[in-house]
């Protein structure tokens, strides 16, 4: 289970929020013992893009050999 305030990576596109696979967010709430998560996605300047309820399969922990990649949202 991923804990609250842990940084995660989105594993799928969420087009209704403009989110792409690989986007980085922070878990702000754990649902039903880890079956789902409320995840906040921010710009690099700290502006909230979306707070989304996701299933556990839609996010994953960050690995030690990963780097961030920035892109401009429409």
Secondary structure, DSSP 8 states (H G I E B T S, - for coil): ---TT-EEEE-S-BGGGTB-TT-EEEEEEEEGGGTEEEEEEE-TTS-EEEEEEEEGGGEEE--TT---------
